[in-house]
Amino acid sequence: MNYFSSISSSKSEWNYSESDIAKKFLFFNVLKDGRVHVFTSIFEKAPPSDHPVSTPGVETKDVNISPDISARIFLPTSAVNSAGNNNKLPLLFYIHGGGFCMQSAFSVEYSLFVSLVVAEASVIAVSVEYSLFPKRYIPACYDDCWDALQWVASHCKGLGPEPWINAHADLGRIFVSGD
């Protein structure tokens, strides 16, 4: 049985009653028959932008790391403007909060927060979009983060798939952070 074949924001679409719920959580319900009803995202997502209005001086873009893992990359425009001088920036690998069951690297809150850190600290940042519980069980979220960190490390000789990291990141100075 595929417990996640139907994800919706409306309980009525799932056709169950309060007595069918084994455990209620803020963003999903576990039903007595083992199904998990995940509410659709209630968090607004910010689109990537070359010049986001919310944080001047930071460019962003979204990348696919693998078929199941993506990330948002944040780059200070000062790095773009001084690309020829070989001054590479430290890289911040950021794991967004949400208890591995909610939120997104692309949410407005985290996009704004990481943009502010990038602008203030003059670093390039990679914010990973990992699998969330209960759609995928733990340790999938940890594995996704590890795979994304290995993807970042694949750029160490300047030959990785992402030009921004190749051109602007000093991979001798990687910092891992999250909340």
N, C-alpha and C positions, 0 to 999 in steps of 0.2 A: 504494500500500500504506500503510495506517495503522500506523505502527510502535508506536503507543501505545494500541492498542485493548484491550490486556490488561495491566493492572498488578496485580501480586500480590506477596505476601511469600514465596511458595513457588516455588522453582526448578522443582519437579516439574510445577507447573501450566503452565509454559512449554514443557516437553518439549524440553529441549536438554541436551547433555552439556558437560563441561569443554572438550572439543576444539572446540566450537562458539563459544567465547568468544574474541573478538579482544582485548578489553581489560577488565580488572576494575577497578572503582572501589569505594569503600566502600559507596555507596548505590545503585549500578546497575552492570549489565554491558552492554558493547557486543558484540553478536554479529557473527560474520563475515558474515552475510547482511544486515547493516545495521540490524537491529532493536535496540532498546534495552530491556532489562529493568530497569524501575525498581522497586525494592523498596518496598512500602508503608511509610508513615511509621512510623518506630520512635520518634518523639518524641511524648511525651504532650502533649496540648493542654489548656490551661486554659480552662474556659468563662468567658464574661463574667459579671460580677457587680456588683451595686450596692454590696456590702460584702464584698470578698474577704477571706478569713480571713488570707491570707499577708501582705497589706500594709494595715494599718488606715489609714484616712484617704484612700483612693483608690477612686474608682468607675470602672468600665470598662463599655464597651459596644462591640459590633461593628456596623459599618456597611458597606453596599454602596456603593462609589464608582461602579462600572459593572458590567455583567454578569460581567466577568472579574476585577475588582479589588475587594478588600475591605480593611478596616483595623480595628484596635482603637484606640479612643479612651480615654485615661486622664485623669481629672479629679480634682484634690484636692478632698476634701469641704469644705475651708475655702472654696473658690471657690463651691461650691453654697450654703453657709451665708451668704456675704456677697454674694450675687448682686445685691442692690439698690444696692450702693455704687459701682458702675461701675469698680472696680479690676480691669482685665483682665490676664490672665497672658500671659507669653511662650509661644509654641508651639514645641514640639520635634517636628520631623518625623523619625521614626526608621526606618531601613532595617536590618532584622535581618540578622545574619550567616549564614554557611553557604555562602559562595562561589557564591551564586545557583543552587545545585543541591540544597540541603537546608535544613532547619529551617523555621520558620514564625513569623509575627508572633503567632500564637496559642499557641506552645509555652509550656510552664510556665516554662522558663528565661528566655525573653525577656519574658513577661508579668510575671514577678517582678522582673526587672532594670529594666524601664521603670517599673513601679509604684514601685520604690524611688527612682528618679531623680525622678519626679513628686512624691513625698512630700517628698523632701529639698530639691529646687530650687524647689518651688511653681510648676510649669509645667503646662500642658495638653500632652498628647502624642498624636500620631497615628502609629501603627506600621503601616506598609503591608504587606499580604500580596500579594507580587508573584509572577508566574509563574516556575516553576523549570525550569532545564535538567535533563534533556533533553526534558521534556514539551513545552516551547516553547523554541525556539532563541533565543540571544542575537542581537539586542538586546531581546527582548520584556521581560525583567526591567527593563531601564533605561527602556523606554517606559512600563511600568506605574508605575514610581516617578515618572516625570515627569508622567504623567496624574494620579496621586494628589496630587502637589504642586500642580498646576494646580487640582485640585478644592479643596484647602485655600485657595488664593488666591481662588477664586470666592466666598469668604465675606467678602472685604475690606470690603464695604459693609454687612455685617451681614444680608445677604439670602440667604446660602447655604442649602443643603438640611439642614445639620446644626445643630440648636439649641444644642448644647453649644459649638460653635466660635463661632457668632454671639454668644452671651451671654458667653463667658468668655475668648476668645482675643484678644490684641493682635497683629494680623497685621502690625504694624510691627516686631515683634520675633519673627521666625521663625528658628529654628536647625535646621540639618540635621545629623544625626548617624547613625552606624551602626558596625558592626564587621565 
